[in-house]
Amino acid sequence: MDAIMMTASEVAKTMGVSKAYAYKVIQKLNQELQAKGYITVAGKVNRKYFMRKLDYQDEGRKEE
C-alpha cells in the first residue's frame, strides 16, 4: 500500500527531476492545498493531489 504522502525523493523520481526542483513543486502544490483549507506537511505532498495535478493518474482518463 502506498503512503498517503510523497517525499521529495519520490516526486523527483516520478517526474525525472532533481530533488531540489521536487521541493519547489511540493511547495507550490502545498500552497494550493493550504489555500483550499487543507493541512499540509512541509517537504511532503498528498499523493492523490500530486497525481491529479500532474496528470500521472490513469483512473478515468480519456484518450484524446
mmCIF file as Biopython writes it, N, C-alpha, C and O atoms, coordinates in Angstrom:
data_model
#
loop_
_atom_site.group_PDB
_atom_site.id
_atom_site.type_symbol
_atom_site.label_atom_id
_atom_site.label_alt_id
_atom_site.label_comp_id
_atom_site.label_asym_id
_atom_site.label_entity_id
_atom_site.label_seq_id
_atom_site.pdbx_PDB_ins_code
_atom_site.Cartn_x
_atom_site.Cartn_y
_atom_site.Cartn_z
_atom_site.occupancy
_atom_site.B_iso_or_equiv
_atom_site.auth_seq_id
_atom_site.auth_asym_id
_atom_site.pdbx_PDB_model_num
ATOM 1   N N  . MET A ? 1  ? 0.842   -1.191 0.000   1.0 0.0 1  A 1 
ATOM 2   C CA . MET A ? 1  ? 0.000   0.000  0.000   1.0 0.0 1  A 1 
ATOM 3   C C  . MET A ? 1  ? 0.882   1.247  0.000   1.0 0.0 1  A 1 
ATOM 4   O O  . MET A ? 1  ? 1.819   1.355  0.791   1.0 0.0 1  A 1 
ATOM 5   N N  . ASP A ? 2  ? 0.578   2.174  -0.883  1.0 0.0 2  A 1 
ATOM 6   C CA . ASP A ? 2  ? 1.339   3.413  -0.961  1.0 0.0 2  A 1 
ATOM 7   C C  . ASP A ? 2  ? 0.963   4.339  0.190   1.0 0.0 2  A 1 
ATOM 8   O O  . ASP A ? 2  ? -0.187  4.383  0.627   1.0 0.0 2  A 1 
ATOM 9   N N  . ALA A ? 3  ? 1.953   5.070  0.666   1.0 0.0 3  A 1 
ATOM 10  C CA . ALA A ? 3  ? 1.702   6.049  1.714   1.0 0.0 3  A 1 
ATOM 11  C C  . ALA A ? 3  ? 0.858   7.189  1.145   1.0 0.0 3  A 1 
ATOM 12  O O  . ALA A ? 3  ? 0.872   7.445  -0.059  1.0 0.0 3  A 1 
ATOM 13  N N  . ILE A ? 4  ? 0.134   7.856  2.013   1.0 0.0 4  A 1 
ATOM 14  C CA . ILE A ? 4  ? -0.709  8.973  1.589   1.0 0.0 4  A 1 
ATOM 15  C C  . ILE A ? 4  ? 0.148   10.129 1.075   1.0 0.0 4  A 1 
ATOM 16  O O  . ILE A ? 4  ? -0.224  10.807 0.117   1.0 0.0 4  A 1 
ATOM 17  N N  . MET A ? 5  ? 1.282   10.345 1.709   1.0 0.0 5  A 1 
ATOM 18  C CA . MET A ? 5  ? 2.146   11.465 1.355   1.0 0.0 5  A 1 
ATOM 19  C C  . MET A ? 5  ? 3.354   10.990 0.556   1.0 0.0 5  A 1 
ATOM 20  O O  . MET A ? 5  ? 3.864   9.892  0.776   1.0 0.0 5  A 1 
ATOM 21  N N  . MET A ? 6  ? 3.805   11.828 -0.373  1.0 0.0 6  A 1 
ATOM 22  C CA . MET A ? 6  ? 5.010   11.556 -1.154  1.0 0.0 6  A 1 
ATOM 23  C C  . MET A ? 6  ? 6.140   12.443 -0.646  1.0 0.0 6  A 1 
ATOM 24  O O  . MET A ? 6  ? 5.919   13.599 -0.285  1.0 0.0 6  A 1 
ATOM 25  N N  . THR A ? 7  ? 7.342   11.897 -0.621  1.0 0.0 7  A 1 
ATOM 26  C CA . THR A ? 7  ? 8.518   12.671 -0.243  1.0 0.0 7  A 1 
ATOM 27  C C  . THR A ? 7  ? 9.104   13.343 -1.481  1.0 0.0 7  A 1 
ATOM 28  O O  . THR A ? 7  ? 8.697   13.056 -2.607  1.0 0.0 7  A 1 
ATOM 29  N N  . ALA A ? 8  ? 10.056  14.234 -1.260  1.0 0.0 8  A 1 
ATOM 30  C CA . ALA A ? 8  ? 10.722  14.902 -2.378  1.0 0.0 8  A 1 
ATOM 31  C C  . ALA A ? 8  ? 11.458  13.894 -3.252  1.0 0.0 8  A 1 
ATOM 32  O O  . ALA A ? 8  ? 11.515  14.060 -4.471  1.0 0.0 8  A 1 
ATOM 33  N N  . SER A ? 9  ? 12.013  12.864 -2.652  1.0 0.0 9  A 1 
ATOM 34  C CA . SER A ? 9  ? 12.708  11.832 -3.430  1.0 0.0 9  A 1 
ATOM 35  C C  . SER A ? 9  ? 11.748  11.120 -4.375  1.0 0.0 9  A 1 
ATOM 36  O O  . SER A ? 9  ? 12.085  10.865 -5.531  1.0 0.0 9  A 1 
ATOM 37  N N  . GLU A ? 10 ? 10.553  10.800 -3.885  1.0 0.0 10 A 1 
ATOM 38  C CA . GLU A ? 10 ? 9.549   10.137 -4.723  1.0 0.0 10 A 1 
ATOM 39  C C  . GLU A ? 10 ? 9.072   11.055 -5.847  1.0 0.0 10 A 1 
ATOM 40  O O  . GLU A ? 10 ? 8.907   10.622 -6.988  1.0 0.0 10 A 1 
ATOM 41  N N  . VAL A ? 11 ? 8.854   12.318 -5.515  1.0 0.0 11 A 1 
ATOM 42  C CA . VAL A ? 11 ? 8.421   13.290 -6.521  1.0 0.0 11 A 1 
ATOM 43  C C  . VAL A ? 11 ? 9.500   13.441 -7.589  1.0 0.0 11 A 1 
ATOM 44  O O  . VAL A ? 11 ? 9.200   13.454 -8.783  1.0 0.0 11 A 1 
ATOM 45  N N  . ALA A ? 12 ? 10.752  13.553 -7.160  1.0 0.0 12 A 1 
ATOM 46  C CA . ALA A ? 12 ? 11.864  13.701 -8.103  1.0 0.0 12 A 1 
ATOM 47  C C  . ALA A ? 12 ? 11.961  12.500 -9.033  1.0 0.0 12 A 1 
ATOM 48  O O  . ALA A ? 12 ? 12.144  12.656 -10.240 1.0 0.0 12 A 1 
ATOM 49  N N  . LYS A ? 13 ? 11.839  11.314 -8.476  1.0 0.0 13 A 1 
ATOM 50  C CA . LYS A ? 13 ? 11.927  10.094 -9.278  1.0 0.0 13 A 1 
ATOM 51  C C  . LYS A ? 13 ? 10.763  10.005 -10.264 1.0 0.0 13 A 1 
ATOM 52  O O  . LYS A ? 13 ? 10.963  9.659  -11.429 1.0 0.0 13 A 1 
ATOM 53  N N  . THR A ? 14 ? 9.559   10.311 -9.809  1.0 0.0 14 A 1 
ATOM 54  C CA . THR A ? 14 ? 8.372   10.244 -10.659 1.0 0.0 14 A 1 
ATOM 55  C C  . THR A ? 14 ? 8.451   11.232 -11.817 1.0 0.0 14 A 1 
ATOM 56  O O  . THR A ? 14 ? 8.078   10.907 -12.944 1.0 0.0 14 A 1 
ATOM 57  N N  . MET A ? 15 ? 8.939   12.442 -11.534 1.0 0.0 15 A 1 
ATOM 58  C CA . MET A ? 15 ? 8.997   13.487 -12.551 1.0 0.0 15 A 1 
ATOM 59  C C  . MET A ? 15 ? 10.288  13.463 -13.363 1.0 0.0 15 A 1 
ATOM 60  O O  . MET A ? 15 ? 10.358  14.059 -14.438 1.0 0.0 15 A 1 
ATOM 61  N N  . GLY A ? 16 ? 11.298  12.783 -12.858 1.0 0.0 16 A 1 
ATOM 62  C CA . GLY A ? 16 ? 12.591  12.772 -13.535 1.0 0.0 16 A 1 
ATOM 63  C C  . GLY A ? 16 ? 13.329  14.090 -13.400 1.0 0.0 16 A 1 
ATOM 64  O O  . GLY A ? 16 ? 13.973  14.558 -14.339 1.0 0.0 16 A 1 
ATOM 65  N N  . VAL A ? 17 ? 13.225  14.686 -12.212 1.0 0.0 17 A 1 
ATOM 66  C CA . VAL A ? 17 ? 13.869  15.972 -11.943 1.0 0.0 17 A 1 
ATOM 67  C C  . VAL A ? 17 ? 14.753  15.849 -10.705 1.0 0.0 17 A 1 
ATOM 68  O O  . VAL A ? 17 ? 14.774  14.811 -10.044 1.0 0.0 17 A 1 
ATOM 69  N N  . SER A ? 18 ? 15.478  16.920 -10.402 1.0 0.0 18 A 1 
ATOM 70  C CA . SER A ? 18 ? 16.330  16.914 -9.213  1.0 0.0 18 A 1 
ATOM 71  C C  . SER A ? 18 ? 15.475  17.003 -7.951  1.0 0.0 18 A 1 
ATOM 72  O O  . SER A ? 18 ? 14.312  17.403 -7.993  1.0 0.0 18 A 1 
ATOM 73  N N  . LYS A ? 19 ? 16.076  16.623 -6.844  1.0 0.0 19 A 1 
ATOM 74  C CA . LYS A ? 19 ? 15.379  16.689 -5.560  1.0 0.0 19 A 1 
ATOM 75  C C  . LYS A ? 19 ? 15.082  18.147 -5.187  1.0 0.0 19 A 1 
ATOM 76  O O  . LYS A ? 19 ? 14.047  18.441 -4.589  1.0 0.0 19 A 1 
ATOM 77  N N  . ALA A ? 20 ? 15.994  19.051 -5.545  1.0 0.0 20 A 1 
ATOM 78  C CA . ALA A ? 20 ? 15.782  20.471 -5.256  1.0 0.0 20 A 1 
ATOM 79  C C  . ALA A ? 20 ? 14.551  20.997 -5.995  1.0 0.0 20 A 1 
ATOM 80  O O  . ALA A ? 20 ? 13.758  21.749 -5.428  1.0 0.0 20 A 1 
ATOM 81  N N  . TYR A ? 21 ? 14.395  20.605 -7.246  1.0 0.0 21 A 1 
ATOM 82  C CA . TYR A ? 21 ? 13.221  21.035 -8.012  1.0 0.0 21 A 1 
ATOM 83  C C  . TYR A ? 21 ? 11.956  20.391 -7.456  1.0 0.0 21 A 1 
ATOM 84  O O  . TYR A ? 21 ? 10.895  21.015 -7.430  1.0 0.0 21 A 1 
ATOM 85  N N  . ALA A ? 22 ? 12.071  19.156 -7.017  1.0 0.0 22 A 1 
ATOM 86  C CA . ALA A ? 22 ? 10.923  18.462 -6.428  1.0 0.0 22 A 1 
ATOM 87  C C  . ALA A ? 22 ? 10.411  19.223 -5.206  1.0 0.0 22 A 1 
ATOM 88  O O  . ALA A ? 22 ? 9.202   19.322 -4.998  1.0 0.0 22 A 1 
ATOM 89  N N  . TYR A ? 23 ? 11.323  19.760 -4.400  1.0 0.0 23 A 1 
ATOM 90  C CA . TYR A ? 23 ? 10.902  20.549 -3.236  1.0 0.0 23 A 1 
ATOM 91  C C  . TYR A ? 23 ? 10.123  21.792 -3.674  1.0 0.0 23 A 1 
ATOM 92  O O  . TYR A ? 23 ? 9.164   22.182 -3.007  1.0 0.0 23 A 1 
ATOM 93  N N  . LYS A ? 24 ? 10.519  22.416 -4.784  1.0 0.0 24 A 1 
ATOM 94  C CA . LYS A ? 24 ? 9.796   23.584 -5.290  1.0 0.0 24 A 1 
ATOM 95  C C  . LYS A ? 24 ? 8.386   23.198 -5.736  1.0 0.0 24 A 1 
ATOM 96  O O  . LYS A ? 24 ? 7.424   23.921 -5.478  1.0 0.0 24 A 1 
ATOM 97  N N  . VAL A ? 25 ? 8.276   22.052 -6.407  1.0 0.0 25 A 1 
ATOM 98  C CA . VAL A ? 25 ? 6.967   21.562 -6.843  1.0 0.0 25 A 1 
ATOM 99  C C  . VAL A ? 25 ? 6.088   21.285 -5.625  1.0 0.0 25 A 1 
ATOM 100 O O  . VAL A ? 25 ? 4.920   21.672 -5.593  1.0 0.0 25 A 1 
ATOM 101 N N  . ILE A ? 26 ? 6.657   20.614 -4.629  1.0 0.0 26 A 1 
ATOM 102 C CA . ILE A ? 26 ? 5.916   20.303 -3.403  1.0 0.0 26 A 1 
ATOM 103 C C  . ILE A ? 26 ? 5.440   21.584 -2.731  1.0 0.0 26 A 1 
ATOM 104 O O  . ILE A ? 26 ? 4.297   21.666 -2.282  1.0 0.0 26 A 1 
ATOM 105 N N  . GLN A ? 27 ? 6.304   22.571 -2.663  1.0 0.0 27 A 1 
ATOM 106 C CA . GLN A ? 27 ? 5.939   23.838 -2.032  1.0 0.0 27 A 1 
ATOM 107 C C  . GLN A ? 27 ? 4.751   24.484 -2.759  1.0 0.0 27 A 1 
ATOM 108 O O  . GLN A ? 27 ? 3.819   24.973 -2.121  1.0 0.0 27 A 1 
ATOM 109 N N  . LYS A ? 28 ? 4.791   24.483 -4.083  1.0 0.0 28 A 1 
ATOM 110 C CA . LYS A ? 28 ? 3.695   25.075 -4.860  1.0 0.0 28 A 1 
ATOM 111 C C  . LYS A ? 28 ? 2.390   24.313 -4.645  1.0 0.0 28 A 1 
ATOM 112 O O  . LYS A ? 28 ? 1.342   24.922 -4.429  1.0 0.0 28 A 1 
ATOM 113 N N  . LEU A ? 29 ? 2.450   22.992 -4.703  1.0 0.0 29 A 1 
ATOM 114 C CA . LEU A ? 29 ? 1.241   22.193 -4.515  1.0 0.0 29 A 1 
ATOM 115 C C  . LEU A ? 29 ? 0.683   22.362 -3.104  1.0 0.0 29 A 1 
ATOM 116 O O  . LEU A ? 29 ? -0.532  22.437 -2.918  1.0 0.0 29 A 1 
ATOM 117 N N  . ASN A ? 30 ? 1.568   22.421 -2.112  1.0 0.0 30 A 1 
ATOM 118 C CA . ASN A ? 30 ? 1.110   22.610 -0.731  1.0 0.0 30 A 1 
ATOM 119 C C  . ASN A ? 30 ? 0.475   23.983 -0.534  1.0 0.0 30 A 1 
ATOM 120 O O  . ASN A ? 30 ? -0.471  24.120 0.242   1.0 0.0 30 A 1 
ATOM 121 N N  . GLN A ? 31 ? 0.984   25.000 -1.226  1.0 0.0 31 A 1 
ATOM 122 C CA . GLN A ? 31 ? 0.362   26.326 -1.153  1.0 0.0 31 A 1 
ATOM 123 C C  . GLN A ? 31 ? -1.057  26.276 -1.710  1.0 0.0 31 A 1 
ATOM 124 O O  . GLN A ? 31 ? -1.970  26.890 -1.156  1.0 0.0 31 A 1 
ATOM 125 N N  . GLU A ? 32 ? -1.239  25.541 -2.811  1.0 0.0 32 A 1 
ATOM 126 C CA . GLU A ? 32 ? -2.574  25.384 -3.392  1.0 0.0 32 A 1 
ATOM 127 C C  . GLU A ? 32 ? -3.510  24.680 -2.406  1.0 0.0 32 A 1 
ATOM 128 O O  . GLU A ? 32 ? -4.658  25.088 -2.225  1.0 0.0 32 A 1 
ATOM 129 N N  . LEU A ? 33 ? -3.009  23.629 -1.777  1.0 0.0 33 A 1 
ATOM 130 C CA . LEU A ? 33 ? -3.821  22.882 -0.813  1.0 0.0 33 A 1 
ATOM 131 C C  . LEU A ? 33 ? -4.180  23.745 0.396   1.0 0.0 33 A 1 
ATOM 132 O O  . LEU A ? 33 ? -5.313  23.706 0.875   1.0 0.0 33 A 1 
ATOM 133 N N  . GLN A ? 34 ? -3.218  24.521 0.886   1.0 0.0 34 A 1 
ATOM 134 C CA . GLN A ? 34 ? -3.474  25.400 2.032   1.0 0.0 34 A 1 
ATOM 135 C C  . GLN A ? 34 ? -4.535  26.441 1.694   1.0 0.0 34 A 1 
ATOM 136 O O  . GLN A ? 34 ? -5.376  26.768 2.531   1.0 0.0 34 A 1 
ATOM 137 N N  . ALA A ? 35 ? -4.496  26.963 0.470   1.0 0.0 35 A 1 
ATOM 138 C CA . ALA A ? 35 ? -5.488  27.949 0.035   1.0 0.0 35 A 1 
ATOM 139 C C  . ALA A ? 35 ? -6.891  27.348 0.013   1.0 0.0 35 A 1 
ATOM 140 O O  . ALA A ? 35 ? -7.884  28.063 0.146   1.0 0.0 35 A 1 
ATOM 141 N N  . LYS A ? 36 ? -6.962  26.031 -0.157  1.0 0.0 36 A 1 
ATOM 142 C CA . LYS A ? 36 ? -8.248  25.331 -0.153  1.0 0.0 36 A 1 
ATOM 143 C C  . LYS A ? 36 ? -8.642  24.879 1.250   1.0 0.0 36 A 1 
ATOM 144 O O  . LYS A ? 36 ? -9.690  24.259 1.433   1.0 0.0 36 A 1 
ATOM 145 N N  . GLY A ? 37 ? -7.801  25.190 2.246   1.0 0.0 37 A 1 
ATOM 146 C CA . GLY A ? 37 ? -8.127  24.871 3.629   1.0 0.0 37 A 1 
ATOM 147 C C  . GLY A ? 37 ? -7.589  23.546 4.138   1.0 0.0 37 A 1 
ATOM 148 O O  . GLY A ? 37 ? -7.958  23.113 5.230   1.0 0.0 37 A 1 
ATOM 149 N N  . TYR A ? 38 ? -6.725  22.893 3.373   1.0 0.0 38 A 1 
ATOM 150 C CA . TYR A ? 38 ? -6.164  21.614 3.795   1.0 0.0 38 A 1 
ATOM 151 C C  . TYR A ? 38 ? -4.921  21.812 4.649   1.0 0.0 38 A 1 
ATOM 152 O O  . TYR A ? 38 ? -4.215  22.812 4.509   1.0 0.0 38 A 1 
ATOM 153 N N  . ILE A ? 39 ? -4.658  20.868 5.524   1.0 0.0 39 A 1 
ATOM 154 C CA . ILE A ? 39 ? -3.441  20.853 6.330   1.0 0.0 39 A 1 
ATOM 155 C C  . ILE A ? 39 ? -2.361  20.170 5.502   1.0 0.0 39 A 1 
ATOM 156 O O  . ILE A ? 39 ? -2.611  19.134 4.885   1.0 0.0 39 A 1 
ATOM 157 N N  . THR A ? 40 ? -1.170  20.742 5.487   1.0 0.0 40 A 1 
ATOM 158 C CA . THR A ? 40 ? -0.069  20.168 4.716   1.0 0.0 40 A 1 
ATOM 159 C C  . THR A ? 40 ? 1.117   19.872 5.621   1.0 0.0 40 A 1 
ATOM 160 O O  . THR A ? 40 ? 1.186   20.350 6.753   1.0 0.0 40 A 1 
ATOM 161 N N  . VAL A ? 41 ? 2.046   19.082 5.109   1.0 0.0 41 A 1 
ATOM 162 C CA . VAL A ? 41 ? 3.276   18.746 5.819   1.0 0.0 41 A 1 
ATOM 163 C C  . VAL A ? 41 ? 4.436   19.248 4.970   1.0 0.0 41 A 1 
ATOM 164 O O  . VAL A ? 41 ? 4.541   18.897 3.795   1.0 0.0 41 A 1 
ATOM 165 N N  . ALA A ? 42 ? 5.300   20.059 5.551   1.0 0.0 42 A 1 
ATOM 166 C CA . ALA A ? 42 ? 6.437   20.596 4.806   1.0 0.0 42 A 1 
ATOM 167 C C  . ALA A ? 42 ? 7.307   19.465 4.268   1.0 0.0 42 A 1 
ATOM 168 O O  . ALA A ? 42 ? 7.631   18.517 4.983   1.0 0.0 42 A 1 
ATOM 169 N N  . GLY A ? 43 ? 7.678   19.584 2.996   1.0 0.0 43 A 1 
ATOM 170 C CA . GLY A ? 43 ? 8.561   18.593 2.381   1.0 0.0 43 A 1 
ATOM 171 C C  . GLY A ? 43 ? 7.857   17.350 1.875   1.0 0.0 43 A 1 
ATOM 172 O O  . GLY A ? 43 ? 8.499   16.443 1.347   1.0 0.0 43 A 1 
ATOM 173 N N  . LYS A ? 44 ? 6.528   17.299 2.034   1.0 0.0 44 A 1 
ATOM 174 C CA . LYS A ? 44 ? 5.743   16.159 1.547   1.0 0.0 44 A 1 
ATOM 175 C C  . LYS A ? 44 ? 4.478   16.689 0.886   1.0 0.0 44 A 1 
ATOM 176 O O  . LYS A ? 44 ? 4.017   17.791 1.183   1.0 0.0 44 A 1 
ATOM 177 N N  . VAL A ? 45 ? 3.927   15.882 -0.016  1.0 0.0 45 A 1 
ATOM 178 C CA . VAL A ? 45 ? 2.709   16.296 -0.705  1.0 0.0 45 A 1 
ATOM 179 C C  . VAL A ? 45 ? 1.753   15.109 -0.781  1.0 0.0 45 A 1 
ATOM 180 O O  . VAL A ? 45 ? 2.182   13.958 -0.856  1.0 0.0 45 A 1 
ATOM 181 N N  . ASN A ? 46 ? 0.472   15.399 -0.761  1.0 0.0 46 A 1 
ATOM 182 C CA . ASN A ? 46 ? -0.540  14.358 -0.866  1.0 0.0 46 A 1 
ATOM 183 C C  . ASN A ? 46 ? -0.406  13.655 -2.216  1.0 0.0 46 A 1 
ATOM 184 O O  . ASN A ? 46 ? -0.399  14.302 -3.262  1.0 0.0 46 A 1 
ATOM 185 N N  . ARG A ? 47 ? -0.299  12.332 -2.184  1.0 0.0 47 A 1 
ATOM 186 C CA . ARG A ? 47 ? -0.067  11.533 -3.394  1.0 0.0 47 A 1 
ATOM 187 C C  . ARG A ? 47 ? -1.183  11.715 -4.432  1.0 0.0 47 A 1 
ATOM 188 O O  . ARG A ? 47 ? -0.898  11.908 -5.614  1.0 0.0 47 A 1 
ATOM 189 N N  . LYS A ? 48 ? -2.442  11.657 -4.003  1.0 0.0 48 A 1 
ATOM 190 C CA . LYS A ? 48 ? -3.561  11.787 -4.948  1.0 0.0 48 A 1 
ATOM 191 C C  . LYS A ? 48 ? -3.570  13.162 -5.603  1.0 0.0 48 A 1 
ATOM 192 O O  . LYS A ? 48 ? -3.805  13.279 -6.806  1.0 0.0 48 A 1 
ATOM 193 N N  . TYR A ? 49 ? -3.313  14.206 -4.812  1.0 0.0 49 A 1 
ATOM 194 C CA . TYR A ? 49 ? -3.302  15.560 -5.357  1.0 0.0 49 A 1 
ATOM 195 C C  . TYR A ? 49 ? -2.160  15.715 -6.355  1.0 0.0 49 A 1 
ATOM 196 O O  . TYR A ? 49 ? -2.339  16.299 -7.424  1.0 0.0 49 A 1 
ATOM 197 N N  . PHE A ? 50 ? -0.995  15.194 -6.008  1.0 0.0 50 A 1 
ATOM 198 C CA . PHE A ? 50 ? 0.159   15.246 -6.910  1.0 0.0 50 A 1 
ATOM 199 C C  . PHE A ? 50 ? -0.163  14.566 -8.235  1.0 0.0 50 A 1 
ATOM 200 O O  . PHE A ? 50 ? 0.075   15.132 -9.302  1.0 0.0 50 A 1 
ATOM 201 N N  . MET A ? 51 ? -0.701  13.359 -8.168  1.0 0.0 51 A 1 
ATOM 202 C CA . MET A ? 51 ? -1.007  12.608 -9.388  1.0 0.0 51 A 1 
ATOM 203 C C  . MET A ? 51 ? -2.060  13.323 -10.234 1.0 0.0 51 A 1 
ATOM 204 O O  . MET A ? 51 ? -1.961  13.356 -11.461 1.0 0.0 51 A 1 
ATOM 205 N N  . ARG A ? 52 ? -3.063  13.891 -9.578  1.0 0.0 52 A 1 
ATOM 206 C CA . ARG A ? 52 ? -4.116  14.596 -10.312 1.0 0.0 52 A 1 
ATOM 207 C C  . ARG A ? 52 ? -3.572  15.862 -10.978 1.0 0.0 52 A 1 
ATOM 208 O O  . ARG A ? 52 ? -3.868  16.127 -12.143 1.0 0.0 52 A 1 
ATOM 209 N N  . LYS A ? 53 ? -2.787  16.634 -10.250 1.0 0.0 53 A 1 
ATOM 210 C CA . LYS A ? 53 ? -2.273  17.893 -10.783 1.0 0.0 53 A 1 
ATOM 211 C C  . LYS A ? 53 ? -1.277  17.680 -11.920 1.0 0.0 53 A 1 
ATOM 212 O O  . LYS A ? 53 ? -1.205  18.490 -12.845 1.0 0.0 53 A 1 
ATOM 213 N N  . LEU A ? 54 ? -0.524  16.612 -11.855 1.0 0.0 54 A 1 
ATOM 214 C CA . LEU A ? 54 ? 0.490   16.370 -12.881 1.0 0.0 54 A 1 
ATOM 215 C C  . LEU A ? 54 ? 0.026   15.370 -13.924 1.0 0.0 54 A 1 
ATOM 216 O O  . LEU A ? 54 ? 0.800   14.967 -14.792 1.0 0.0 54 A 1 
ATOM 217 N N  . ASP A ? 55 ? -1.234  14.971 -13.841 1.0 0.0 55 A 1 
ATOM 218 C CA . ASP A ? 55 ? -1.867  14.100 -14.835 1.0 0.0 55 A 1 
ATOM 219 C C  . ASP A ? 55 ? -1.127  12.781 -15.034 1.0 0.0 55 A 1 
ATOM 220 O O  . ASP A ? 55 ? -1.004  12.293 -16.158 1.0 0.0 55 A 1 
ATOM 221 N N  . TYR A ? 56 ? -0.635  12.208 -13.935 1.0 0.0 56 A 1 
ATOM 222 C CA . TYR A ? 56 ? 0.005   10.900 -13.993 1.0 0.0 56 A 1 
ATOM 223 C C  . TYR A ? 56 ? -0.971  9.795  -13.624 1.0 0.0 56 A 1 
ATOM 224 O O  . TYR A ? 56 ? -0.617  8.617  -13.668 1.0 0.0 56 A 1 
ATOM 225 N N  . GLN A ? 57 ? -2.178  10.157 -13.266 1.0 0.0 57 A 1 
ATOM 226 C CA . GLN A ? 57 ? -3.163  9.192  -12.804 1.0 0.0 57 A 1 
ATOM 227 C C  . GLN A ? 57 ? -3.925  8.633  -14.001 1.0 0.0 57 A 1 
ATOM 228 O O  . GLN A ? 57 ? -4.384  9.397  -14.850 1.0 0.0 57 A 1 
ATOM 229 N N  . ASP A ? 58 ? -4.064  7.323  -14.080 1.0 0.0 58 A 1 
ATOM 230 C CA . ASP A ? 58 ? -4.737  6.680  -15.199 1.0 0.0 58 A 1 
ATOM 231 C C  . ASP A ? 58 ? -6.239  6.554  -15.007 1.0 0.0 58 A 1 
ATOM 232 O O  . ASP A ? 58 ? -6.968  6.388  -15.984 1.0 0.0 58 A 1 
ATOM 233 N N  . GLU A ? 59 ? -6.715  6.629  -13.778 1.0 0.0 59 A 1 
ATOM 234 C CA . GLU A ? 59 ? -8.131  6.417  -13.492 1.0 0.0 59 A 1 
ATOM 235 C C  . GLU A ? 59 ? -9.006  7.433  -14.217 1.0 0.0 59 A 1 
ATOM 236 O O  . GLU A ? 59 ? -8.802  8.642  -14.104 1.0 0.0 59 A 1 
ATOM 237 N N  . GLY A ? 60 ? -9.981  6.924  -14.963 1.0 0.0 60 A 1 
ATOM 238 C CA . GLY A ? 60 ? -10.952 7.790  -15.614 1.0 0.0 60 A 1 
ATOM 239 C C  . GLY A ? 60 ? -10.387 8.664  -16.712 1.0 0.0 60 A 1 
ATOM 240 O O  . GLY A ? 60 ? -11.052 9.597  -17.163 1.0 0.0 60 A 1 
ATOM 241 N N  . ARG A ? 61 ? -9.212  8.390  -17.137 1.0 0.0 61 A 1 
ATOM 242 C CA . ARG A ? 61 ? -8.559  9.216  -18.138 1.0 0.0 61 A 1 
ATOM 243 C C  . ARG A ? 61 ? -9.044  8.827  -19.527 1.0 0.0 61 A 1 
ATOM 244 O O  . ARG A ? 61 ? -9.100  7.645  -19.865 1.0 0.0 61 A 1 
ATOM 245 N N  . LYS A ? 62 ? -9.387  9.812  -20.317 1.0 0.0 62 A 1 
ATOM 246 C CA . LYS A ? 62 ? -9.859  9.561  -21.673 1.0 0.0 62 A 1 
ATOM 247 C C  . LYS A ? 62 ? -8.738  9.856  -22.661 1.0 0.0 62 A 1 
ATOM 248 O O  . LYS A ? 62 ? -7.989  10.820 -22.499 1.0 0.0 62 A 1 
ATOM 249 N N  . GLU A ? 63 ? -8.634  9.033  -23.666 1.0 0.0 63 A 1 
ATOM 250 C CA . GLU A ? 63 ? -7.645  9.255  -24.717 1.0 0.0 63 A 1 
ATOM 251 C C  . GLU A ? 63 ? -8.110  10.399 -25.608 1.0 0.0 63 A 1 
ATOM 252 O O  . GLU A ? 63 ? -9.295  10.503 -25.924 1.0 0.0 63 A 1 
ATOM 253 N N  . GLU A ? 64 ? -7.191  11.243 -26.007 1.0 0.0 64 A 1 
ATOM 254 C CA . GLU A ? 64 ? -7.535  12.379 -26.873 1.0 0.0 64 A 1 
ATOM 255 C C  . GLU A ? 64 ? -7.281  12.039 -28.313 1.0 0.0 64 A 1 
ATOM 256 O O  . GLU A ? 64 ? -7.511  12.868 -29.193 1.0 0.0 64 A 1 
#
